Amino acid sequence: MIADLRSDTFTRPTPEMLQFMMQAPIGDDVYGEDPSVAELERKMADMFGMDDAIFCPSGTMTNQIGIKLLTQPMEEIICDKNSHIQIYEGGGIAYNSLISSKLIDGDRGMITAEQVEAAINPDDLHQPISKIVALENTMNKGGGAIYDMEEIRKIAAVCEKHSLHLHLDGARLFNALVVTNDSPKEYGRLFKTISVCLSKGLGAPIGSVLLFNGIPRIKAVRLRKVMGGGMRQAGLIASAGTYALDHHVERLKDDHRRAKQLANALKEAAFVEDMYPVETNIVIFKVKNSAEMVKTLAEKGVKCITFSPVHVRMVTHLDFTDDMLEHTLQAIHSI
Ligand SMILES: *Cc1c(COP(=O)(O)O)cnc(C)c1O
């Protein structure tokens, strides 16, 4: 048996999801004629109480469009130094938006209102104009850490006070929501733009949604087009997102339970030197040599990845079953 814990992106559509996809009504979405894309966009916008949404091929694209929509060249974004938008999007912030980044040293990737306020540049022509703040929830590099809603409210208040926009990389936002029971509509009120991935824990094969408030739809659609994200019969894949929202949200709790069980076994293991708190579906632990540990685990039929020279990451997901959990626990005990 192989347990693949490299990422929650490795899931395949379930037979029921595939069935739903096959029956979806489709059309040319570049002409705005795909009813299944429109349905997904409306469903998400309504859920978050936001004005509108666009369906895109990837979370990188939804983040990049969100940032581009809210900035002009020479301005600056404030975010954690380990944000996905900063370290895993190929330099896209600078390339697409022609802006600089003010990087904050957050706690497991989570920044505070105080840090945000201190990072805002003064009105000085030497310095770029601070324009946007971006948060990531859950925070990948922080081990799937969840933001405290009270802190988000404070950050939003700082943004309001200084006329900064607030963007959320919510690639795994639903993982946070099923734990905290925070309201999607409150997220919709606090953020100007929100990116949500359907292809992570939700288990759709492709796709992300960018939600937005107070921005003409045509501006978002134009940016998507120029980035090559205008898709034709995209309802084939958007319908998988709709299916996932209806069937794969509550079950994220199963992924979280399995992640905690992995964490409990790892805590007891002699080879583990330290661990991040496990709040959702991501488990990060510290060893002497992560490359060697990944190799050892692979030989025992457990796939995971290095997250630094001394950190290993495991991510639970829809295709990681209780049998695979048992298999992984045995592999951990045997080391
Ligand atoms: C996966 C992910 C994204 C988007 O990635 P794509 O592979 O482009 O869909 C954005 N932010 C975070 C935190 C992610 O984990």
Ligand as a Chemical Component Dictionary entry (heavy atoms), coordinates in Angstrom:
data_LIG
# 
_chem_comp.id                   LIG 
_chem_comp.type                 NON-POLYMER 
_chem_comp.pdbx_formal_charge   0 
_chem_comp.three_letter_code    LIG 
# 
loop_
_chem_comp_atom.comp_id 
_chem_comp_atom.atom_id 
_chem_comp_atom.alt_atom_id 
_chem_comp_atom.type_symbol 
_chem_comp_atom.charge 
_chem_comp_atom.model_Cartn_x 
_chem_comp_atom.model_Cartn_y 
_chem_comp_atom.model_Cartn_z 
_chem_comp_atom.pdbx_ordinal 
LIG C1 C1 C 0 -2.108 25.667 -3.404 1  
LIG C2 C2 C 0 -2.087 27.028 -2.853 2  
LIG C3 C3 C 0 -2.351 28.132 -3.668 3  
LIG C4 C4 C 0 -2.668 28.032 -5.137 4  
LIG O1 O1 O 0 -1.951 27.099 -5.805 5  
LIG P1 P1 P 0 -2.279 26.561 -7.272 6  
LIG O2 O2 O 0 -1.444 25.342 -7.325 7  
LIG O3 O3 O 0 -1.834 27.627 -8.197 8  
LIG O4 O4 O 0 -3.728 26.289 -7.378 9  
LIG C5 C5 C 0 -2.346 29.370 -3.080 10 
LIG N1 N1 N 0 -2.106 29.525 -1.767 11 
LIG C6 C6 C 0 -1.865 28.496 -0.957 12 
LIG C7 C7 C 0 -1.645 28.732 0.490  13 
LIG C8 C8 C 0 -1.836 27.213 -1.472 14 
LIG O5 O5 O 0 -1.591 26.183 -0.659 15 
# 
loop_
_chem_comp_bond.comp_id 
_chem_comp_bond.atom_id_1 
_chem_comp_bond.atom_id_2 
_chem_comp_bond.value_order 
_chem_comp_bond.pdbx_ordinal 
LIG C1 C2 SING 1  
LIG C2 C3 SING 2  
LIG C2 C8 DOUB 3  
LIG C3 C4 SING 4  
LIG C3 C5 DOUB 5  
LIG C4 O1 SING 6  
LIG O1 P1 SING 7  
LIG P1 O2 DOUB 8  
LIG P1 O3 SING 9  
LIG P1 O4 SING 10 
LIG C5 N1 SING 11 
LIG N1 C6 DOUB 12 
LIG C6 C7 SING 13 
LIG C6 C8 SING 14 
LIG C8 O5 SING 15 
# 
